[in-house]
Amino acid sequence: MLRLRLPDGSVLDASEFVPAAEELGLAKLIDHRALELTIDLLRSVPTRKLALNVSALSTTDRHWIDALEALTGKDRKLTERLTVEITETAAVSDMEATANFVTALKRAGCRVALDDFGAGYASFRSLRNLGVDMVKIDGSFIENIGKNSNDETFVQTLLDLAHRFGVETVGEWVGDERAVDLLEKAGVSYLQGDFFGAPELHDDKTASPRKSAG
């Protein structure tokens, strides 16, 4: 999860600056900088595995793949610990380009996750064409699980679909134990959300590992 530290020491959430960066045409620069920081972390801690979100623009940018190969030196000890996350809405906007991006990532040794799964309304086509390793069920369907039967049905359908394609699943925005129980019974592979702890900066001394999807 990307954060921006201001000169006064305060920290901005990605949602507070990424939209402006996209409007200014800076999204690719941010993606490249995030990639540099991620590879540095993977290299400094050989046991660490990380997930990195990329913008829609980078999924059609061959230079991002070139940067990945240059920064890692094509060392699979680094790339095999990296999961690259792309949003379903970005994927369906240019399926062919995204499929080529996924192929290049997997060839480099990375795992690929489809984020916000279910939000793009093209889930069957996404899984069939992209060949991703993991899907992350959109949190808007999970936050009311246990309270809204329609959301429960939709989440179960998405999980069943992913399982049929042999793809691992992540439940996002898990906020309470009831959601944990329901998702585990539904067959989700991993859980992610505030129930397991709020996001922490990587250099915080208090950071501790959690049994969840990062």
DAZI-V5291 format. One record per pair of residues at least 12 apart in sequence whose C-alpha atoms are under 10 Angstrom apart, sorted by sequence separation. I is the first residue (numbers start at 1). J is the second residue. D is the distance in whole Angstrom. If there is no record, write none. Layout:
# DAZI-V5291
i:I j:J d:D
i:I j:J d:D
This chain:
# DAZI-V5291
i:1 j:13 d:8
i:2 j:14 d:6
i:3 j:15 d:9
i:4 j:16 d:9
i:18 j:30 d:9
i:38 j:50 d:7
i:86 j:98 d:9
i:114 j:126 d:9
i:123 j:135 d:10
i:141 j:153 d:10
i:142 j:154 d:9
i:159 j:171 d:9
i:171 j:183 d:7
i:179 j:191 d:10
i:180 j:192 d:10
i:1 j:14 d:7
i:2 j:15 d:9
i:3 j:16 d:9
i:4 j:17 d:8
i:38 j:51 d:9
i:114 j:127 d:9
i:141 j:154 d:8
i:142 j:155 d:7
i:170 j:183 d:9
i:171 j:184 d:9
i:196 j:209 d:10
i:197 j:210 d:8
i:3 j:17 d:9
i:4 j:18 d:10
i:38 j:52 d:7
i:141 j:155 d:7
i:196 j:210 d:7
i:2 j:17 d:10
i:3 j:18 d:10
i:86 j:101 d:10
i:180 j:195 d:9
i:196 j:211 d:8
i:197 j:212 d:10
i:199 j:214 d:9
i:2 j:18 d:9
i:86 j:102 d:9
i:114 j:130 d:9
i:139 j:155 d:10
i:155 j:171 d:9
i:179 j:195 d:9
i:196 j:212 d:7
i:35 j:52 d:8
i:85 j:102 d:10
i:114 j:131 d:10
i:117 j:134 d:10
i:118 j:135 d:9
i:138 j:155 d:9
i:171 j:188 d:7
i:174 j:191 d:7
i:175 j:192 d:9
i:176 j:193 d:9
i:196 j:213 d:10
i:34 j:52 d:8
i:35 j:53 d:9
i:84 j:102 d:9
i:112 j:130 d:10
i:113 j:131 d:10
i:114 j:132 d:7
i:117 j:135 d:6
i:118 j:136 d:9
i:119 j:137 d:9
i:120 j:138 d:10
i:137 j:155 d:7
i:169 j:187 d:9
i:170 j:188 d:6
i:171 j:189 d:8
i:172 j:190 d:9
i:173 j:191 d:8
i:174 j:192 d:6
i:175 j:193 d:6
i:176 j:194 d:8
i:177 j:195 d:8
i:192 j:210 d:10
i:34 j:53 d:9
i:35 j:54 d:9
i:112 j:131 d:9
i:113 j:132 d:6
i:114 j:133 d:8
i:115 j:134 d:9
i:116 j:135 d:8
i:117 j:136 d:6
i:118 j:137 d:7
i:119 j:138 d:6
i:168 j:187 d:10
i:169 j:188 d:6
i:170 j:189 d:6
i:171 j:190 d:6
i:172 j:191 d:6
i:173 j:192 d:6
i:174 j:193 d:4
i:175 j:194 d:6
i:176 j:195 d:6
i:177 j:196 d:10
i:192 j:211 d:9
i:193 j:212 d:8
i:34 j:54 d:9
i:112 j:132 d:5
i:113 j:133 d:6
i:114 j:134 d:6
i:115 j:135 d:6
i:116 j:136 d:6
i:117 j:137 d:5
i:118 j:138 d:6
i:119 j:139 d:9
i:138 j:158 d:10
i:168 j:188 d:8
i:169 j:189 d:5
i:170 j:190 d:5
i:171 j:191 d:5
i:172 j:192 d:5
i:173 j:193 d:4
i:174 j:194 d:6
i:175 j:195 d:5
i:176 j:196 d:9
i:191 j:211 d:8
i:192 j:212 d:6
i:193 j:213 d:9
i:31 j:52 d:9
i:84 j:105 d:8
i:111 j:132 d:8
i:112 j:133 d:5
i:113 j:134 d:5
i:114 j:135 d:5
i:115 j:136 d:5
i:116 j:137 d:6
i:117 j:138 d:5
i:118 j:139 d:10
i:119 j:140 d:9
i:137 j:158 d:8
i:168 j:189 d:6
i:169 j:190 d:6
i:170 j:191 d:5
i:171 j:192 d:6
i:172 j:193 d:6
i:173 j:194 d:7
i:174 j:195 d:6
i:175 j:196 d:8
i:190 j:211 d:9
i:191 j:212 d:5
i:192 j:213 d:5
i:193 j:214 d:9
i:31 j:53 d:8
i:32 j:54 d:9
i:83 j:105 d:9
i:84 j:106 d:10
i:111 j:133 d:6
i:112 j:134 d:6
i:113 j:135 d:5
i:114 j:136 d:6
i:115 j:137 d:7
i:116 j:138 d:4
i:117 j:139 d:9
i:118 j:140 d:10
i:119 j:141 d:9
i:136 j:158 d:10
i:137 j:159 d:8
i:167 j:189 d:9
i:168 j:190 d:8
i:169 j:191 d:9
i:170 j:192 d:7
i:171 j:193 d:8
i:172 j:194 d:9
i:173 j:195 d:8
i:174 j:196 d:8
i:175 j:197 d:10
i:190 j:212 d:6
i:191 j:213 d:6
i:192 j:214 d:7
i:31 j:54 d:6
i:82 j:105 d:10
i:83 j:106 d:10
i:91 j:114 d:8
i:110 j:133 d:10
i:111 j:134 d:8
i:112 j:135 d:9
i:113 j:136 d:7
i:114 j:137 d:9
i:115 j:138 d:7
i:116 j:139 d:7
i:118 j:141 d:9
i:135 j:158 d:9
i:136 j:159 d:10
i:189 j:212 d:9
i:190 j:213 d:6
i:191 j:214 d:9
i:30 j:54 d:9
i:31 j:55 d:7
i:90 j:114 d:10
i:91 j:115 d:10
i:114 j:138 d:10
i:115 j:139 d:10
i:116 j:140 d:9
i:117 j:141 d:10
i:135 j:159 d:9
i:159 j:183 d:9
i:163 j:187 d:9
i:189 j:213 d:9
i:190 j:214 d:9
i:30 j:55 d:9
i:88 j:113 d:10
i:89 j:114 d:10
i:90 j:115 d:10
i:106 j:131 d:9
i:116 j:141 d:10
i:137 j:162 d:10
i:163 j:188 d:9
i:28 j:54 d:9
i:31 j:57 d:9
i:32 j:58 d:9
i:79 j:105 d:9
i:80 j:106 d:9
i:83 j:109 d:9
i:84 j:110 d:7
i:85 j:111 d:9
i:86 j:112 d:8
i:87 j:113 d:8
i:88 j:114 d:6
i:89 j:115 d:9
i:106 j:132 d:9
i:136 j:162 d:10
i:156 j:182 d:10
i:160 j:186 d:9
i:162 j:188 d:10
i:163 j:189 d:10
i:27 j:54 d:9
i:28 j:55 d:7
i:31 j:58 d:7
i:59 j:86 d:8
i:79 j:106 d:9
i:82 j:109 d:8
i:83 j:110 d:6
i:84 j:111 d:6
i:85 j:112 d:6
i:86 j:113 d:6
i:87 j:114 d:6
i:88 j:115 d:6
i:89 j:116 d:8
i:93 j:120 d:9
i:99 j:126 d:9
i:103 j:130 d:8
i:106 j:133 d:9
i:135 j:162 d:7
i:152 j:179 d:10
i:156 j:183 d:8
i:159 j:186 d:7
i:160 j:187 d:8
i:2 j:30 d:9
i:27 j:55 d:7
i:28 j:56 d:9
i:58 j:86 d:9
i:59 j:87 d:10
i:79 j:107 d:10
i:80 j:108 d:8
i:81 j:109 d:9
i:82 j:110 d:5
i:83 j:111 d:5
i:84 j:112 d:5
i:85 j:113 d:5
i:86 j:114 d:5
i:87 j:115 d:4
i:88 j:116 d:6
i:89 j:117 d:9
i:92 j:120 d:7
i:98 j:126 d:10
i:102 j:130 d:7
i:103 j:131 d:8
i:134 j:162 d:8
i:143 j:171 d:10
i:155 j:183 d:9
i:159 j:187 d:7
i:160 j:188 d:9
i:2 j:31 d:10
i:27 j:56 d:9
i:28 j:57 d:7
i:29 j:58 d:10
i:35 j:64 d:9
i:39 j:68 d:8
i:43 j:72 d:9
i:49 j:78 d:9
i:50 j:79 d:10
i:79 j:108 d:7
i:80 j:109 d:5
i:81 j:110 d:7
i:82 j:111 d:6
i:83 j:112 d:5
i:84 j:113 d:6
i:85 j:114 d:6
i:86 j:115 d:6
i:87 j:116 d:6
i:88 j:117 d:6
i:89 j:118 d:9
i:91 j:120 d:8
i:92 j:121 d:9
i:101 j:130 d:9
i:102 j:131 d:8
i:103 j:132 d:9
i:133 j:162 d:10
i:142 j:171 d:7
i:143 j:172 d:8
i:144 j:173 d:10
i:145 j:174 d:9
i:156 j:185 d:10
i:157 j:186 d:10
i:159 j:188 d:7
i:27 j:57 d:7
i:28 j:58 d:6
i:42 j:72 d:10
i:47 j:77 d:10
i:48 j:78 d:9
i:49 j:79 d:9
i:50 j:80 d:10
i:51 j:81 d:8
i:52 j:82 d:7
i:53 j:83 d:9
i:54 j:84 d:7
i:55 j:85 d:9
i:56 j:86 d:7
i:78 j:108 d:10
i:79 j:109 d:5
i:80 j:110 d:5
i:81 j:111 d:8
i:82 j:112 d:9
i:83 j:113 d:7
i:84 j:114 d:9
i:85 j:115 d:6
i:86 j:116 d:9
i:87 j:117 d:7
i:88 j:118 d:8
i:89 j:119 d:7
i:90 j:120 d:8
i:92 j:122 d:7
i:95 j:125 d:9
i:99 j:129 d:7
i:100 j:130 d:8
i:102 j:132 d:7
i:141 j:171 d:9
i:142 j:172 d:7
i:143 j:173 d:6
i:144 j:174 d:10
i:145 j:175 d:10
i:152 j:182 d:9
i:156 j:186 d:6
i:159 j:189 d:9
i:3 j:34 d:10
i:27 j:58 d:8
i:28 j:59 d:10
i:32 j:63 d:9
i:36 j:67 d:9
i:40 j:71 d:9
i:46 j:77 d:8
i:47 j:78 d:10
i:49 j:80 d:8
i:50 j:81 d:6
i:51 j:82 d:6
i:52 j:83 d:6
i:53 j:84 d:6
i:54 j:85 d:6
i:55 j:86 d:7
i:56 j:87 d:8
i:59 j:90 d:8
i:78 j:109 d:9
i:79 j:110 d:5
i:80 j:111 d:7
i:84 j:115 d:10
i:85 j:116 d:10
i:86 j:117 d:10
i:88 j:119 d:7
i:89 j:120 d:5
i:91 j:122 d:9
i:92 j:123 d:9
i:95 j:126 d:8
i:98 j:129 d:9
i:99 j:130 d:5
i:102 j:133 d:10
i:139 j:170 d:10
i:141 j:172 d:9
i:142 j:173 d:6
i:143 j:174 d:7
i:144 j:175 d:9
i:145 j:176 d:10
i:147 j:178 d:10
i:152 j:183 d:9
i:155 j:186 d:8
i:156 j:187 d:8
i:2 j:34 d:7
i:25 j:57 d:10
i:32 j:64 d:7
i:35 j:67 d:8
i:36 j:68 d:8
i:39 j:71 d:7
i:40 j:72 d:9
i:46 j:78 d:8
i:49 j:81 d:5
i:50 j:82 d:5
i:51 j:83 d:4
i:52 j:84 d:5
i:53 j:85 d:5
i:54 j:86 d:6
i:55 j:87 d:8
i:56 j:88 d:10
i:59 j:91 d:8
i:76 j:108 d:7
i:77 j:109 d:9
i:78 j:110 d:9
i:79 j:111 d:8
i:87 j:119 d:9
i:88 j:120 d:5
i:89 j:121 d:8
i:98 j:130 d:7
i:99 j:131 d:8
i:133 j:165 d:10
i:134 j:166 d:9
i:135 j:167 d:7
i:136 j:168 d:9
i:137 j:169 d:7
i:138 j:170 d:9
i:139 j:171 d:7
i:140 j:172 d:8
i:141 j:173 d:9
i:142 j:174 d:7
i:143 j:175 d:7
i:146 j:178 d:7
i:147 j:179 d:10
i:156 j:188 d:9
i:1 j:34 d:10
i:22 j:55 d:9
i:28 j:61 d:8
i:31 j:64 d:8
i:32 j:65 d:10
i:35 j:68 d:7
i:39 j:72 d:7
i:48 j:81 d:7
i:49 j:82 d:6
i:50 j:83 d:6
i:51 j:84 d:6
i:52 j:85 d:6
i:53 j:86 d:6
i:54 j:87 d:8
i:56 j:89 d:9
i:57 j:90 d:8
i:75 j:108 d:9
i:76 j:109 d:6
i:87 j:120 d:8
i:88 j:121 d:9
i:89 j:122 d:9
i:92 j:125 d:8
i:96 j:129 d:8
i:97 j:130 d:10
i:99 j:132 d:9
i:132 j:165 d:10
i:133 j:166 d:8
i:134 j:167 d:5
i:135 j:168 d:6
i:136 j:169 d:6
i:137 j:170 d:6
i:138 j:171 d:8
i:139 j:172 d:5
i:140 j:173 d:8
i:142 j:175 d:9
i:143 j:176 d:9
i:145 j:178 d:8
i:146 j:179 d:7
i:155 j:188 d:10
i:43 j:77 d:9
i:47 j:81 d:8
i:48 j:82 d:9
i:49 j:83 d:8
i:50 j:84 d:9
i:51 j:85 d:7
i:52 j:86 d:9
i:53 j:87 d:8
i:56 j:90 d:5
i:60 j:94 d:8
i:74 j:108 d:7
i:75 j:109 d:9
i:76 j:110 d:8
i:88 j:122 d:8
i:89 j:123 d:10
i:92 j:126 d:7
i:95 j:129 d:8
i:96 j:130 d:9
i:124 j:158 d:9
i:127 j:161 d:9
i:131 j:165 d:9
i:132 j:166 d:10
i:133 j:167 d:5
i:134 j:168 d:5
i:135 j:169 d:5
i:136 j:170 d:4
i:137 j:171 d:5
i:138 j:172 d:6
i:139 j:173 d:5
i:145 j:179 d:6
i:152 j:186 d:9
i:22 j:57 d:9
i:28 j:63 d:10
i:29 j:64 d:10
i:32 j:67 d:8
i:36 j:71 d:7
i:42 j:77 d:9
i:43 j:78 d:7
i:46 j:81 d:9
i:55 j:90 d:8
i:56 j:91 d:8
i:59 j:94 d:9
i:74 j:109 d:9
i:88 j:123 d:8
i:91 j:126 d:7
i:95 j:130 d:8
i:123 j:158 d:8
i:127 j:162 d:8
i:131 j:166 d:10
i:132 j:167 d:7
i:133 j:168 d:6
i:134 j:169 d:6
i:135 j:170 d:6
i:136 j:171 d:6
i:137 j:172 d:6
i:138 j:173 d:8
i:139 j:174 d:8
i:144 j:179 d:8
i:145 j:180 d:10
i:146 j:181 d:10
i:28 j:64 d:8
i:32 j:68 d:9
i:35 j:71 d:9
i:36 j:72 d:9
i:42 j:78 d:6
i:54 j:90 d:10
i:59 j:95 d:10
i:60 j:96 d:9
i:61 j:97 d:9
i:65 j:101 d:8
i:69 j:105 d:10
i:72 j:108 d:10
i:118 j:154 d:9
i:131 j:167 d:9
i:132 j:168 d:9
i:133 j:169 d:9
i:134 j:170 d:7
i:135 j:171 d:9
i:136 j:172 d:7
i:137 j:173 d:9
i:143 j:179 d:8
i:146 j:182 d:7
i:18 j:55 d:9
i:41 j:78 d:10
i:42 j:79 d:9
i:56 j:93 d:9
i:60 j:97 d:6
i:61 j:98 d:10
i:64 j:101 d:10
i:68 j:105 d:9
i:89 j:126 d:10
i:118 j:155 d:9
i:124 j:161 d:8
i:128 j:165 d:8
i:142 j:179 d:8
i:145 j:182 d:8
i:146 j:183 d:10
i:40 j:78 d:10
i:56 j:94 d:9
i:59 j:97 d:7
i:60 j:98 d:7
i:62 j:100 d:10
i:88 j:126 d:7
i:92 j:130 d:10
i:117 j:155 d:10
i:123 j:161 d:9
i:124 j:162 d:9
i:127 j:165 d:7
i:145 j:183 d:9
i:39 j:78 d:7
i:42 j:81 d:7
i:59 j:98 d:6
i:60 j:99 d:10
i:62 j:101 d:8
i:65 j:104 d:7
i:69 j:108 d:8
i:88 j:127 d:10
i:91 j:130 d:8
i:118 j:157 d:10
i:123 j:162 d:9
i:127 j:166 d:10
i:39 j:79 d:9
i:42 j:82 d:8
i:58 j:98 d:9
i:59 j:99 d:9
i:60 j:100 d:8
i:61 j:101 d:8
i:65 j:105 d:7
i:68 j:108 d:9
i:118 j:158 d:7
i:127 j:167 d:9
i:59 j:100 d:9
i:60 j:101 d:7
i:117 j:158 d:8
i:124 j:165 d:10
i:142 j:183 d:9
i:171 j:212 d:10
i:172 j:213 d:9
i:39 j:81 d:10
i:56 j:98 d:9
i:59 j:101 d:6
i:62 j:104 d:9
i:117 j:159 d:10
i:170 j:212 d:9
i:171 j:213 d:9
i:39 j:82 d:9
i:58 j:101 d:9
i:59 j:102 d:8
i:65 j:108 d:9
i:170 j:213 d:7
i:38 j:82 d:9
i:169 j:213 d:10
i:170 j:214 d:10
i:117 j:162 d:10
i:86 j:132 d:10
i:85 j:132 d:10
i:88 j:135 d:9
i:84 j:132 d:10
i:87 j:135 d:10
i:88 j:136 d:10
i:35 j:84 d:10
i:85 j:134 d:9
i:86 j:135 d:10
i:87 j:136 d:9
i:1 j:51 d:8
i:2 j:52 d:9
i:83 j:133 d:9
i:85 j:135 d:9
i:86 j:136 d:10
i:88 j:138 d:10
i:143 j:193 d:10
i:1 j:52 d:7
i:2 j:53 d:8
i:83 j:134 d:9
i:85 j:136 d:9
i:87 j:138 d:10
i:137 j:188 d:9
i:1 j:53 d:8
i:117 j:169 d:10
i:136 j:188 d:10
i:117 j:170 d:10
i:136 j:189 d:10
i:139 j:192 d:9
i:113 j:167 d:9
i:116 j:170 d:10
i:117 j:171 d:10
i:135 j:189 d:10
i:136 j:190 d:9
i:137 j:191 d:10
i:139 j:193 d:9
i:113 j:168 d:9
i:114 j:169 d:10
i:115 j:170 d:9
i:116 j:171 d:10
i:117 j:172 d:10
i:134 j:189 d:9
i:136 j:191 d:9
i:113 j:169 d:9
i:114 j:170 d:10
i:116 j:172 d:9
i:136 j:192 d:9
i:113 j:170 d:9
i:115 j:172 d:9
i:51 j:110 d:10
i:51 j:111 d:9
i:52 j:112 d:10
i:53 j:113 d:9
i:51 j:112 d:9
i:52 j:113 d:10
i:53 j:114 d:10
i:51 j:113 d:9
i:53 j:115 d:9
i:136 j:213 d:10
i:41 j:202 d:9
i:51 j:213 d:9
i:52 j:214 d:10
i:50 j:213 d:10
i:51 j:214 d:7
i:50 j:214 d:7
i:49 j:214 d:9
i:11 j:201 d:10
i:1 j:199 d:8
i:3 j:201 d:8
i:1 j:200 d:9
i:2 j:201 d:9
i:1 j:201 d:9
i:1 j:214 d:9
